[in-house]
């Protein structure tokens, strides 16, 4: 069998384990996905369909077959900025002011619609599986998994906190400290449909920031989030008195930028198929570059 978007091959480095043990213990496949693959006859050993679990030997090849799928989002020719693609991933530099996934008020003008169009055009018969989400007004690295294995593996890395997520944010005021870790829980107020806030009984939220450049009554920060709470960076920045410029929900509108000045610029993770470390960088968009120029005057 040859590797493709539908076929993932694992080479056995050591004898003695069973196929199930290799897939679960070495490659981290969940019990649920393994059972589905077995039930649908989608596991192969040395090119032959696996009928029952057996021990493997060094040099053997296990292949899992990921079937074609149908995406439910309506394909719409919306421009997408692709910064990386392979058999398992489509990674974009998301433009600002566009919703990621269809909602009641956004049925056909989302990133998912644009990716569905791209998949159709390029005969990629896969569902659009978002690994991470970005707010409508946030730009930057947006990861789409092309199969259930990749999505499950990336979700596992997210839960274990092994994925490095870094952002660039332009905040109000000149920060005194060069760097700081904010460890304050975030929750949702009962009477607030959208906004979150720091609250004692909220979920753990850890944000680390470092000053990149001090500007005219503003600061450019590199921000790393250790947890993934809704609006985490926006809430923490507001709480410490340095809200993100242009953030309508947690600050006020800006005459210089029409959204929050927040950009997901770097993502570092282990590639599920190759087990190699991958670093993806998304260039800062023009509206934030323009804002920086105005704030340097």
Phi and psi in degrees as GROMACS dihedral restraints (atoms count N, CA, C in turn):
[ dihedral_restraints ]
;  ai    aj    ak    al  type     phi  dphi    fc
    3     4     5     6     1  -106.4    20    10
    4     5     6     7     1   144.7    20    10
    6     7     8     9     1   -66.1    20    10
    7     8     9    10     1   143.0    20    10
    9    10    11    12     1  -160.4    20    10
   10    11    12    13     1  -173.2    20    10
   12    13    14    15     1   -64.3    20    10
   13    14    15    16     1   -22.0    20    10
   15    16    17    18     1  -100.4    20    10
   16    17    18    19     1   -18.3    20    10
   18    19    20    21     1  -121.7    20    10
   19    20    21    22     1   123.7    20    10
   21    22    23    24     1  -114.9    20    10
   22    23    24    25     1   126.7    20    10
   24    25    26    27     1  -114.1    20    10
   25    26    27    28     1   134.5    20    10
   27    28    29    30     1  -118.5    20    10
   28    29    30    31     1   126.2    20    10
   30    31    32    33     1   -93.5    20    10
   31    32    33    34     1   131.7    20    10
   33    34    35    36     1   -80.6    20    10
   34    35    36    37     1   125.5    20    10
   36    37    38    39     1   -94.7    20    10
   37    38    39    40     1   -19.0    20    10
   39    40    41    42     1  -147.2    20    10
   40    41    42    43     1   138.0    20    10
   42    43    44    45     1   -77.6    20    10
   43    44    45    46     1   163.3    20    10
   45    46    47    48     1   111.8    20    10
   46    47    48    49     1   -22.5    20    10
   48    49    50    51     1   -94.9    20    10
   49    50    51    52     1   160.0    20    10
   51    52    53    54     1   -86.8    20    10
   52    53    54    55     1   167.9    20    10
   54    55    56    57     1   -58.2    20    10
   55    56    57    58     1   -45.3    20    10
   57    58    59    60     1   -61.0    20    10
   58    59    60    61     1   -43.5    20    10
   60    61    62    63     1   -63.2    20    10
   61    62    63    64     1   -42.3    20    10
   63    64    65    66     1   -61.0    20    10
   64    65    66    67     1   -50.0    20    10
   66    67    68    69     1   -66.1    20    10
   67    68    69    70     1   -38.3    20    10
   69    70    71    72     1   -81.8    20    10
   70    71    72    73     1   -46.5    20    10
   72    73    74    75     1   -85.2    20    10
   73    74    75    76     1   -39.2    20    10
   75    76    77    78     1   -86.7    20    10
   76    77    78    79     1   -42.8    20    10
   78    79    80    81     1  -106.5    20    10
   79    80    81    82     1     1.5    20    10
   81    82    83    84     1    69.8    20    10
   82    83    84    85     1    20.6    20    10
   84    85    86    87     1   -67.0    20    10
   85    86    87    88     1   134.3    20    10
   87    88    89    90     1   -70.7    20    10
   88    89    90    91     1   156.5    20    10
   90    91    92    93     1   -59.3    20    10
   91    92    93    94     1   -37.8    20    10
   93    94    95    96     1   -63.8    20    10
   94    95    96    97     1   -46.0    20    10
   96    97    98    99     1   -67.4    20    10
   97    98    99   100     1   -40.0    20    10
   99   100   101   102     1   -60.1    20    10
  100   101   102   103     1   -45.3    20    10
  102   103   104   105     1   -62.0    20    10
  103   104   105   106     1   -38.1    20    10
  105   106   107   108     1   -65.6    20    10
  106   107   108   109     1   -42.5    20    10
  108   109   110   111     1   -64.7    20    10
  109   110   111   112     1   -41.9    20    10
  111   112   113   114     1   -64.6    20    10
  112   113   114   115     1   -46.6    20    10
  114   115   116   117     1   -59.8    20    10
  115   116   117   118     1   -36.7    20    10
  117   118   119   120     1   -96.5    20    10
  118   119   120   121     1    12.0    20    10
  120   121   122   123     1    55.9    20    10
  121   122   123   124     1    48.0    20    10
  123   124   125   126     1  -109.8    20    10
  124   125   126   127     1    12.8    20    10
  126   127   128   129     1  -113.7    20    10
  127   128   129   130     1   133.0    20    10
  129   130   131   132     1  -126.0    20    10
  130   131   132   133     1   143.2    20    10
  132   133   134   135     1  -119.7    20    10
  133   134   135   136     1   118.5    20    10
  135   136   137   138     1    51.6    20    10
  136   137   138   139     1    40.8    20    10
  138   139   140   141     1    85.7    20    10
  139   140   141   142     1    -3.2    20    10
  141   142   143   144     1  -112.2    20    10
  142   143   144   145     1   141.0    20    10
  144   145   146   147     1   -59.0    20    10
  145   146   147   148     1   131.8    20    10
  147   148   149   150     1   -79.0    20    10
  148   149   150   151     1   118.2    20    10
  150   151   152   153     1   -89.4    20    10
  151   152   153   154     1   -35.6    20    10
  153   154   155   156     1  -152.5    20    10
  154   155   156   157     1   160.3    20    10
  156   157   158   159     1   -69.1    20    10
  157   158   159   160     1   126.6    20    10
  159   160   161   162     1  -135.6    20    10
  160   161   162   163     1   164.4    20    10
  162   163   164   165     1   -72.6    20    10
  163   164   165   166     1   148.6    20    10
  165   166   167   168     1  -110.6    20    10
  166   167   168   169     1   162.2    20    10
  168   169   170   171     1  -119.7    20    10
  169   170   171   172     1   157.1    20    10
  171   172   173   174     1   -54.4    20    10
  172   173   174   175     1   132.0    20    10
  174   175   176   177     1    96.0    20    10
  175   176   177   178     1   -14.3    20    10
  177   178   179   180     1   -65.0    20    10
  178   179   180   181     1   159.7    20    10
  180   181   182   183     1  -124.6    20    10
  181   182   183   184     1   126.4    20    10
  183   184   185   186     1  -102.4    20    10
  184   185   186   187     1   131.2    20    10
  186   187   188   189     1  -120.7    20    10
  187   188   189   190     1   138.2    20    10
  189   190   191   192     1  -115.3    20    10
  190   191   192   193     1   137.7    20    10
  192   193   194   195     1  -103.5    20    10
  193   194   195   196     1   121.6    20    10
  195   196   197   198     1  -102.0    20    10
  196   197   198   199     1   113.5    20    10
  198   199   200   201     1   -67.0    20    10
  199   200   201   202     1   160.4    20    10
  201   202   203   204     1   -64.7    20    10
  202   203   204   205     1   152.8    20    10
  204   205   206   207     1  -136.5    20    10
  205   206   207   208     1   168.7    20    10
  207   208   209   210     1  -119.8    20    10
  208   209   210   211     1   126.6    20    10
  210   211   212   213     1   -85.7    20    10
  211   212   213   214     1   134.9    20    10
  213   214   215   216     1   -83.6    20    10
  214   215   216   217     1   -21.2    20    10
  216   217   218   219     1   -65.1    20    10
  217   218   219   220     1   142.8    20    10
  219   220   221   222     1   -71.8    20    10
  220   221   222   223     1   124.5    20    10
  222   223   224   225     1   -67.7    20    10
  223   224   225   226     1   126.8    20    10
  225   226   227   228     1  -135.5    20    10
  226   227   228   229     1   137.1    20    10
  228   229   230   231     1   -75.5    20    10
  229   230   231   232     1    76.2    20    10
  231   232   233   234     1  -104.5    20    10
  232   233   234   235     1   128.1    20    10
  234   235   236   237     1   -59.6    20    10
  235   236   237   238     1   135.1    20    10
  237   238   239   240     1  -126.7    20    10
  238   239   240   241     1   141.2    20    10
  240   241   242   243     1  -100.6    20    10
  241   242   243   244     1    99.0    20    10
  243   244   245   246     1   -83.7    20    10
  244   245   246   247     1   124.8    20    10
  246   247   248   249     1  -109.3    20    10
  247   248   249   250     1   -14.0    20    10
  249   250   251   252     1  -160.8    20    10
  250   251   252   253     1   141.3    20    10
  252   253   254   255     1  -152.3    20    10
  253   254   255   256     1   139.1    20    10
  255   256   257   258     1  -147.8    20    10
  256   257   258   259     1  -162.8    20    10
  258   259   260   261     1   -60.4    20    10
  259   260   261   262     1   -27.7    20    10
  261   262   263   264     1  -108.9    20    10
  262   263   264   265     1   -22.1    20    10
  264   265   266   267     1  -129.7    20    10
  265   266   267   268     1   147.6    20    10
  267   268   269   270     1  -126.2    20    10
  268   269   270   271     1   116.8    20    10
  270   271   272   273     1  -118.5    20    10
  271   272   273   274     1   127.8    20    10
  273   274   275   276     1  -113.3    20    10
  274   275   276   277     1   157.0    20    10
  276   277   278   279     1   -98.5    20    10
  277   278   279   280     1    95.0    20    10
  279   280   281   282     1   -64.0    20    10
  280   281   282   283     1   131.7    20    10
  282   283   284   285     1   -75.7    20    10
  283   284   285   286     1   154.5    20    10
  285   286   287   288     1   -72.4    20    10
  286   287   288   289     1   163.6    20    10
  288   289   290   291     1    62.1    20    10
  289   290   291   292     1    40.0    20    10
  291   292   293   294     1  -142.3    20    10
  292   293   294   295     1   138.3    20    10
  294   295   296   297     1   -77.6    20    10
  295   296   297   298     1   144.5    20    10
  297   298   299   300     1   -75.9    20    10
  298   299   300   301     1   -50.2    20    10
  300   301   302   303     1  -122.4    20    10
  301   302   303   304     1   143.3    20    10
  303   304   305   306     1   -54.9    20    10
  304   305   306   307     1   138.7    20    10
  306   307   308   309     1  -130.9    20    10
  307   308   309   310     1  -178.6    20    10
  309   310   311   312     1   -58.3    20    10
  310   311   312   313     1   -40.5    20    10
  312   313   314   315     1   -91.4    20    10
  313   314   315   316     1    -8.5    20    10
  315   316   317   318     1  -133.3    20    10
  316   317   318   319     1    87.1    20    10
  318   319   320   321     1   -91.1    20    10
  319   320   321   322     1   -34.6    20    10
  321   322   323   324     1  -132.8    20    10
  322   323   324   325     1     9.4    20    10
  324   325   326   327     1  -120.6    20    10
  325   326   327   328     1    42.1    20    10
  327   328   329   330     1  -117.1    20    10
  328   329   330   331     1   169.0    20    10
  330   331   332   333     1   -59.2    20    10
  331   332   333   334     1   -39.7    20    10
  333   334   335   336     1   -57.9    20    10
  334   335   336   337     1   -39.4    20    10
  336   337   338   339     1   -64.5    20    10
  337   338   339   340     1   -41.5    20    10
  339   340   341   342     1   -65.8    20    10
  340   341   342   343     1   -39.3    20    10
  342   343   344   345     1   -70.0    20    10
  343   344   345   346     1   -38.9    20    10
  345   346   347   348     1   -58.7    20    10
  346   347   348   349     1   -41.0    20    10
  348   349   350   351     1   -63.7    20    10
  349   350   351   352     1   -45.0    20    10
  351   352   353   354     1   -62.5    20    10
  352   353   354   355     1   -43.6    20    10
  354   355   356   357     1   -61.1    20    10
  355   356   357   358     1   -45.9    20    10
  357   358   359   360     1   -60.1    20    10
  358   359   360   361     1   -46.8    20    10
  360   361   362   363     1   -61.9    20    10
  361   362   363   364     1   -33.4    20    10
  363   364   365   366     1  -105.3    20    10
  364   365   366   367     1    16.1    20    10
  366   367   368   369     1    54.4    20    10
  367   368   369   370     1    39.6    20    10
  369   370   371   372     1   -96.9    20    10
  370   371   372   373     1   103.1    20    10
  372   373   374   375     1   -90.0    20    10
  373   374   375   376     1    69.2    20    10
  375   376   377   378     1  -135.5    20    10
  376   377   378   379     1   157.5    20    10
  378   379   380   381     1   -78.4    20    10
  379   380   381   382     1   157.2    20    10
  381   382   383   384     1   -90.3    20    10
  382   383   384   385     1   105.1    20    10
  384   385   386   387     1  -110.8    20    10
  385   386   387   388     1   106.8    20    10
  387   388   389   390     1   -78.8    20    10
  388   389   390   391     1   128.9    20    10
  390   391   392   393     1   -83.1    20    10
  391   392   393   394     1   -40.7    20    10
  393   394   395   396     1  -127.8    20    10
  394   395   396   397     1   163.9    20    10
  396   397   398   399     1  -123.6    20    10
  397   398   399   400     1   146.7    20    10
  399   400   401   402     1  -126.3    20    10
  400   401   402   403     1   141.5    20    10
  402   403   404   405     1   -60.2    20    10
  403   404   405   406     1   158.5    20    10
  405   406   407   408     1   -51.4    20    10
  406   407   408   409     1   -43.5    20    10
  408   409   410   411     1   -87.8    20    10
  409   410   411   412     1     2.2    20    10
  411   412   413   414     1  -100.8    20    10
  412   413   414   415     1   136.1    20    10
  414   415   416   417     1  -103.7    20    10
  415   416   417   418     1   171.9    20    10
  417   418   419   420     1   120.6    20    10
  418   419   420   421     1  -160.1    20    10
  420   421   422   423     1   -64.0    20    10
  421   422   423   424     1   120.0    20    10
  423   424   425   426     1  -128.1    20    10
  424   425   426   427     1   121.3    20    10
  426   427   428   429     1  -105.8    20    10
  427   428   429   430     1   128.9    20    10
  429   430   431   432     1  -118.1    20    10
  430   431   432   433     1   126.5    20    10
  432   433   434   435     1   -90.2    20    10
  433   434   435   436     1   138.2    20    10
  435   436   437   438     1   -90.8    20    10
  436   437   438   439     1    -6.5    20    10
  438   439   440   441     1  -150.3    20    10
  439   440   441   442     1   165.6    20    10
  441   442   443   444     1   -65.2    20    10
  442   443   444   445     1   -35.9    20    10
  444   445   446   447     1   -62.3    20    10
  445   446   447   448     1   -50.1    20    10
  447   448   449   450     1   -62.7    20    10
  448   449   450   451     1   -42.6    20    10
  450   451   452   453     1   -62.7    20    10
  451   452   453   454     1   -43.8    20    10
  453   454   455   456     1   -64.5    20    10
  454   455   456   457     1   -42.1    20    10
  456   457   458   459     1   -65.9    20    10
  457   458   459   460     1   -40.5    20    10
  459   460   461   462     1   -70.4    20    10
  460   461   462   463     1   -35.9    20    10
  462   463   464   465     1   -62.8    20    10
  463   464   465   466     1   -38.8    20    10
  465   466   467   468     1   -62.6    20    10
  466   467   468   469     1   -44.4    20    10
  468   469   470   471     1   -64.0    20    10
  469   470   471   472     1   -37.7    20    10
  471   472   473   474     1   -61.2    20    10
  472   473   474   475     1   -48.2    20    10
  474   475   476   477     1   -63.6    20    10
  475   476   477   478     1   -36.3    20    10
  477   478   479   480     1   -81.3    20    10
  478   479   480   481     1    -7.5    20    10
  480   481   482   483     1    72.9    20    10
  481   482   483   484     1    25.2    20    10
  483   484   485   486     1   -94.1    20    10
  484   485   486   487     1    -6.3    20    10
  486   487   488   489     1   -88.1    20    10
  487   488   489   490     1   128.7    20    10
  489   490   491   492     1   -91.1    20    10
  490   491   492   493     1   121.0    20    10
  492   493   494   495     1  -119.9    20    10
  493   494   495   496     1   118.0    20    10
  495   496   497   498     1  -124.1    20    10
  496   497   498   499     1   142.0    20    10
  498   499   500   501     1  -125.7    20    10
  499   500   501   502     1   161.0    20    10
  501   502   503   504     1  -112.7    20    10
  502   503   504   505     1   130.4    20    10
  504   505   506   507     1  -133.6    20    10
  505   506   507   508     1   139.5    20    10
  507   508   509   510     1  -109.2    20    10
  508   509   510   511     1   116.0    20    10
  510   511   512   513     1  -113.9    20    10
  511   512   513   514     1   159.8    20    10
  513   514   515   516     1   -72.6    20    10
  514   515   516   517     1   144.5    20    10
  516   517   518   519     1    83.4    20    10
  517   518   519   520     1   159.3    20    10
  519   520   521   522     1   -94.9    20    10
  520   521   522   523     1   117.5    20    10
  522   523   524   525     1   -70.2    20    10
  523   524   525   526     1   133.7    20    10
  525   526   527   528     1   -79.4    20    10
  526   527   528   529     1   -47.5    20    10
  528   529   530   531     1   -77.1    20    10
  529   530   531   532     1   143.1    20    10
  531   532   533   534     1   -72.6    20    10
  532   533   534   535     1   -32.9    20    10
  534   535   536   537     1  -157.7    20    10
  535   536   537   538     1   157.8    20    10
  537   538   539   540     1  -163.5    20    10
  538   539   540   541     1   152.1    20    10
  540   541   542   543     1  -109.1    20    10
  541   542   543   544     1   124.3    20    10
  543   544   545   546     1  -102.0    20    10
  544   545   546   547     1   115.7    20    10
  546   547   548   549     1  -119.6    20    10
  547   548   549   550     1    83.6    20    10
  549   550   551   552     1  -135.7    20    10
  550   551   552   553     1   129.0    20    10
  552   553   554   555     1   -66.4    20    10
  553   554   555   556     1   146.0    20    10
  555   556   557   558     1  -120.7    20    10
  556   557   558   559     1   136.8    20    10
  558   559   560   561     1  -141.4    20    10
  559   560   561   562     1   179.9    20    10
  561   562   563   564     1  -111.6    20    10
  562   563   564   565     1   128.1    20    10
  564   565   566   567     1   -70.8    20    10
  565   566   567   568     1   142.7    20    10
  567   568   569   570     1   -60.7    20    10
  568   569   570   571     1   -35.0    20    10
  570   571   572   573     1   -96.4    20    10
  571   572   573   574     1     9.2    20    10
  573   574   575   576     1  -113.6    20    10
  574   575   576   577     1   113.0    20    10
  576   577   578   579     1   -69.8    20    10
  577   578   579   580     1   -30.4    20    10
  579   580   581   582     1  -115.7    20    10
  580   581   582   583     1   -48.2    20    10
  582   583   584   585     1   -70.5    20    10
  583   584   585   586     1   144.1    20    10
  585   586   587   588     1  -111.4    20    10
  586   587   588   589     1   165.9    20    10
  588   589   590   591     1  -153.9    20    10
  589   590   591   592     1   163.5    20    10
  591   592   593   594     1   -71.2    20    10
  592   593   594   595     1   126.2    20    10
  594   595   596   597     1  -148.9    20    10
  595   596   597   598     1   149.9    20    10
  597   598   599   600     1   -58.6    20    10
  598   599   600   601     1   -40.2    20    10
  600   601   602   603     1   -96.7    20    10
  601   602   603   604     1    21.2    20    10
  603   604   605   606     1   -81.1    20    10
  604   605   606   607     1  -176.5    20    10
  606   607   608   609     1   -85.7    20    10
  607   608   609   610     1   149.6    20    10
  609   610   611   612     1   -56.2    20    10
  610   611   612   613     1   134.5    20    10
  612   613   614   615     1  -143.1    20    10
  613   614   615   616     1   121.7    20    10
  615   616   617   618     1  -123.1    20    10
  616   617   618   619     1   121.5    20    10
  618   619   620   621     1  -125.6    20    10
  619   620   621   622     1   131.1    20    10
  621   622   623   624     1  -116.3    20    10
  622   623   624   625     1   128.8    20    10
  624   625   626   627     1  -123.9    20    10
  625   626   627   628     1   155.3    20    10
  627   628   629   630     1  -139.2    20    10
  628   629   630   631     1   133.9    20    10
  630   631   632   633     1   -71.4    20    10
  631   632   633   634     1   126.7    20    10
  633   634   635   636     1   -95.8    20    10
  634   635   636   637     1   -43.3    20    10
  636   637   638   639     1  -156.7    20    10
  637   638   639   640     1   133.6    20    10
  639   640   641   642     1   -93.8    20    10
  640   641   642   643     1   132.7    20    10
  642   643   644   645     1  -120.3    20    10
  643   644   645   646     1  -168.7    20    10
  645   646   647   648     1   -76.1    20    10
  646   647   648   649     1    98.7    20    10
  648   649   650   651     1    56.1    20    10
  649   650   651   652     1    35.0    20    10
  651   652   653   654     1  -159.5    20    10
  652   653   654   655     1   165.7    20    10
  654   655   656   657     1  -141.8    20    10
  655   656   657   658     1   136.2    20    10
  657   658   659   660     1   -92.2    20    10
  658   659   660   661     1   124.5    20    10
  660   661   662   663     1  -117.2    20    10
  661   662   663   664     1   147.5    20    10
  663   664   665   666     1   -98.4    20    10
  664   665   666   667     1   124.9    20    10
  666   667   668   669     1  -121.8    20    10
  667   668   669   670     1   131.3    20    10
  669   670   671   672     1  -116.3    20    10
  670   671   672   673     1   130.8    20    10
  672   673   674   675     1  -106.3    20    10
  673   674   675   676     1   130.5    20    10
  675   676   677   678     1   -92.4    20    10
  676   677   678   679     1   -15.3    20    10
  678   679   680   681     1  -129.6    20    10
  679   680   681   682     1   170.6    20    10
  681   682   683   684     1  -125.7    20    10
  682   683   684   685     1    56.3    20    10
  684   685   686   687     1   -77.8    20    10
  685   686   687   688     1   152.2    20    10
  687   688   689   690     1   -57.9    20    10
  688   689   690   691     1   128.1    20    10
  690   691   692   693     1    59.0    20    10
  691   692   693   694     1    25.9    20    10
  693   694   695   696     1   -53.3    20    10
  694   695   696   697     1   -53.1    20    10
  696   697   698   699     1   -63.9    20    10
  697   698   699   700     1   -42.4    20    10
  699   700   701   702     1   -62.9    20    10
  700   701   702   703     1   -41.7    20    10
  702   703   704   705     1   -68.8    20    10
  703   704   705   706     1   -46.9    20    10
  705   706   707   708     1   -64.3    20    10
  706   707   708   709     1   -41.0    20    10
  708   709   710   711     1   -64.6    20    10
  709   710   711   712     1   -41.1    20    10
  711   712   713   714     1   -62.3    20    10
  712   713   714   715     1   -42.6    20    10
  714   715   716   717     1   -62.2    20    10
  715   716   717   718     1   -35.5    20    10
  717   718   719   720     1   -90.1    20    10
  718   719   720   721     1     8.5    20    10
  720   721   722   723     1    87.0    20    10
  721   722   723   724     1    14.7    20    10
  723   724   725   726     1  -131.3    20    10
  724   725   726   727     1    67.8    20    10
  726   727   728   729     1   -64.4    20    10
  727   728   729   730     1   155.2    20    10
  729   730   731   732     1   -70.7    20    10
  730   731   732   733     1   134.8    20    10
  732   733   734   735     1   -62.3    20    10
  733   734   735   736     1   134.3    20    10
  735   736   737   738     1    82.5    20    10
  736   737   738   739     1     2.6    20    10
  738   739   740   741     1   -79.7    20    10
  739   740   741   742     1   100.8    20    10
  741   742   743   744     1   -64.0    20    10
  742   743   744   745     1   -32.5    20    10
  744   745   746   747     1   -79.3    20    10
  745   746   747   748     1   -38.5    20    10
  747   748   749   750     1  -113.5    20    10
  748   749   750   751     1     1.0    20    10
  750   751   752   753     1  -144.8    20    10
  751   752   753   754     1  -121.1    20    10
  753   754   755   756     1  -149.8    20    10
  754   755   756   757     1   165.0    20    10
  756   757   758   759     1   -63.9    20    10
  757   758   759   760     1   150.8    20    10
  759   760   761   762     1  -116.8    20    10
  760   761   762   763     1   142.4    20    10
  762   763   764   765     1   -73.7    20    10
  763   764   765   766     1   -10.1    20    10
  765   766   767   768     1  -105.8    20    10
  766   767   768   769     1   -14.5    20    10
  768   769   770   771     1  -152.5    20    10
  769   770   771   772     1   139.6    20    10
  771   772   773   774     1   -98.4    20    10
  772   773   774   775     1    28.9    20    10
  774   775   776   777     1  -166.9    20    10
  775   776   777   778     1   175.3    20    10
  777   778   779   780     1   -67.9    20    10
  778   779   780   781     1   137.1    20    10
  780   781   782   783     1   -81.3    20    10
  781   782   783   784     1    72.2    20    10
  783   784   785   786     1  -135.7    20    10
  784   785   786   787     1   128.3    20    10
  786   787   788   789     1  -137.6    20    10
  787   788   789   790     1   122.5    20    10
  789   790   791   792     1   -80.2    20    10
  790   791   792   793     1   100.4    20    10
  792   793   794   795     1  -100.5    20    10
  793   794   795   796     1   -17.5    20    10
  795   796   797   798     1  -144.1    20    10
  796   797   798   799     1   138.6    20    10
  798   799   800   801     1  -137.0    20    10
  799   800   801   802     1   130.3    20    10
  801   802   803   804     1  -125.6    20    10
  802   803   804   805     1   128.7    20    10
  804   805   806   807     1  -153.7    20    10
  805   806   807   808     1   170.7    20    10
  807   808   809   810     1   -93.9    20    10
  808   809   810   811     1   125.2    20    10
  810   811   812   813     1   -69.1    20    10
  811   812   813   814     1   121.0    20    10
  813   814   815   816     1   -59.1    20    10
  814   815   816   817     1   -33.7    20    10
  816   817   818   819     1   -80.2    20    10
  817   818   819   820     1   -46.0    20    10
  819   820   821   822     1   -94.3    20    10
  820   821   822   823     1   -16.2    20    10
  822   823   824   825     1    63.7    20    10
  823   824   825   826     1    16.9    20    10
  825   826   827   828     1   -95.5    20    10
  826   827   828   829     1   152.1    20    10
  828   829   830   831     1   -75.4    20    10
  829   830   831   832     1   134.7    20    10
  831   832   833   834     1  -121.3    20    10
  832   833   834   835     1   133.8    20    10
  834   835   836   837     1  -121.4    20    10
  835   836   837   838     1   124.1    20    10
  837   838   839   840     1  -115.1    20    10
  838   839   840   841     1   129.9    20    10
  840   841   842   843     1  -123.3    20    10
  841   842   843   844     1   132.0    20    10
  843   844   845   846     1  -110.4    20    10
  844   845   846   847     1   124.8    20    10
  846   847   848   849     1   -60.2    20    10
  847   848   849   850     1   146.4    20    10
  849   850   851   852     1   -64.5    20    10
  850   851   852   853     1   135.4    20    10
  852   853   854   855     1   -71.5    20    10
  853   854   855   856     1   161.8    20    10
  855   856   857   858     1   -63.0    20    10
  856   857   858   859     1   -33.4    20    10
  858   859   860   861     1   -66.8    20    10
  859   860   861   862     1   -34.1    20    10
  861   862   863   864     1   -75.8    20    10
  862   863   864   865     1   -35.8    20    10
  864   865   866   867     1   -62.8    20    10
  865   866   867   868     1   -41.4    20    10
  867   868   869   870     1   -63.5    20    10
  868   869   870   871     1   -41.4    20    10
  870   871   872   873     1   -61.5    20    10
  871   872   873   874     1   -42.9    20    10
  873   874   875   876     1   -61.1    20    10
  874   875   876   877     1   -42.6    20    10
  876   877   878   879     1   -59.4    20    10
  877   878   879   880     1   -41.9    20    10
  879   880   881   882     1   -66.6    20    10
  880   881   882   883     1   -33.9    20    10
  882   883   884   885     1   -84.2    20    10
  883   884   885   886     1    -8.6    20    10
  885   886   887   888     1   -88.7    20    10
  886   887   888   889     1   -12.8    20    10
